[in-house]
Amino acid sequence: MINLLKIEWLKVKNYRAFIVIGIFFIVGIFVTNYIVNLFFEKVINESEASKLINRFNPYTFKYVWQTISYTSGFILLLPALLIIILLTNEFTFKTHRQNIIDGWSRMEFMHVKMLLALLFAIFSTVLVFIAGLIFGLSTKTDIEFVGIAHLGFFFLKALSYNMFAILVAIWIKKTGFAIGVYFIYMGAENIIAQLLDVWSLKIKAKGSFDPGSMGNYLPMNASDGLLTFPDNPIKALTQNSFPSNYPNLVFGIAIAYLILFYLLSRKKMISSDL
C-alpha cells in the first residue's frame, strides 16, 4: 500500500488543483478563525449587551479546541472537492483502467483513494491543532487541553465529508456532474435538517418527549452535530428552548454512515465496468 501511495503522490504533487485548493484550505483555516475572533472582540464584546453579561472570548484555552474545531469545519468542503476532482479525473482519463491493467486490483484502487481521504482528514486535524495553539497563545491564557476531544469530532467530520466525496465520485464519475450532485445534496440535506430541527422544537414544546435535534440523524449532519460552538452567555439565553443533544447516539450514527459510504463505494467499484 505504501508503494501505491507513492504512485498517488506522483500523480498529485504537481497538479495545479491540488496546490491551489490546498493553499485555499490552509489559509482558510486561519482566516475563518481570525474573522470569528475579531467579531467577538470588536462586535460582541463591545456591544451594549456585553454590559449585561460577562465578556466571552471563545479562543482562550478553555474554549479554543471546541471553537476552532467547530469554525474550521465549515471549510471541509474544500478537501472533499479536491477528492472528487482527483478521483473523477481517473475515470475521465481512464488512468484507473491502466492501473488495473498494470496489476492493481479494483479494491486496491479504491482503498488507496480511501487512504488518501484518511490522510487528508489527518492533515486537516493536525492543521486545526496548530491553529488552536496559535489562537490560544494569542489570548495569553495558560495552555490547557480541556475539550481537545472536539478535534476527534473534527477528524470524524473531515473523514465523513471525504468518504462521501469518494462515494459520489465512484457512482457518478463525471467531474462537473459529481461536484454538482455533491453540493446540491449538501444544500438539500441542510434544508431538510433545518425542517427536522423545527419539528423537534415543536415536539419538545408539546411536552410529549425530547427527540433531540433530528436533523443530526441525517448522513452528513451526523458528524456536523458533534461539533457545537462553546456554551456562552449569549447561547445560554436560548439554549433551554432547544432540543437536547445526544452525542453518543449521534456519534454512533456518524460511524454507521461511514461504514455505509464504504460499502456502497465498494459495491459500485466491484460491479461497474472499467
C-alpha positions, 0 to 999 in steps of 0.5 A, a space after each residue: 500500500 505504501 508503494 501505491 501511495 507513492 504512485 498517488 503522490 506522483 500523480 498529485 504533487 504537481 497538479 495545479 488543483 491540488 496546490 491551489 485548493 490546498 493553499 485555499 484550505 490552509 489559509 482558510 483555516 486561519 482566516 475563518 478563525 481570525 474573522 470569528 475572533 475579531 467579531 467577538 472582540 470588536 462586535 460582541 464584546 463591545 456591544 451594549 449587551 456585553 454590559 449585561 453579561 460577562 465578556 466571552 472570548 471563545 479562543 482562550 484555552 478553555 474554549 479554543 479546541 471546541 471553537 476552532 474545531 467547530 469554525 474550521 469545519 465549515 471549510 471541509 468542503 474544500 478537501 472533499 472537492 479536491 477528492 472528487 476532482 482527483 478521483 473523477 479525473 481517473 475515470 475521465 482519463 481512464 488512468 484507473 483502467 491502466 492501473 488495473 491493467 498494470 496489476 492493481 486490483 479494483 479494491 486496491 484502487 479504491 482503498 488507496 483513494 480511501 487512504 488518501 481521504 484518511 490522510 487528508 482528514 489527518 492533515 486537516 486535524 493536525 492543521 486545526 491543532 496548530 491553529 488552536 495553539 496559535 489562537 490560544 497563545 494569542 489570548 495569553 491564557 495558560 495552555 490547557 487541553 480541556 475539550 481537545 476531544 472536539 478535534 476527534 469530532 473534527 477528524 470524524 467530520 473531515 473523514 465523513 465529508 471525504 468518504 462521501 466525496 469518494 462515494 459520489 465520485 465512484 457512482 457518478 464519475 463525471 467531474 462537473 456532474 459529481 461536484 454538482 450532485 455533491 453540493 446540491 445534496 449538501 444544500 438539500 440535506 441542510 434544508 431538510 435538517 433545518 425542517 427536522 430541527 423545527 419539528 423537534 422544537 415543536 415536539 419538545 414544546 408539546 411536552 410529549 418527549 425530547 427527540 433531540 435535534 433530528 436533523 443530526 440523524 441525517 448522513 452528513 449532519 451526523 458528524 456536523 452535530 458533534 461539533 457545537 460552538 462553546 456554551 456562552 452567555 449569549 447561547 445560554 439565553 436560548 439554549 433551554 428552548 432547544 432540543 437536547 443533544 445526544 452525542 453518543 447516539 449521534 456519534 454512533 450514527 456518524 460511524 454507521 454512515 461511514 461504514 455505509 459510504 464504504 460499502 456502497 463505494 465498494 459495491 459500485 467499484 466491484 460491479 461497474 465496468 472499467 
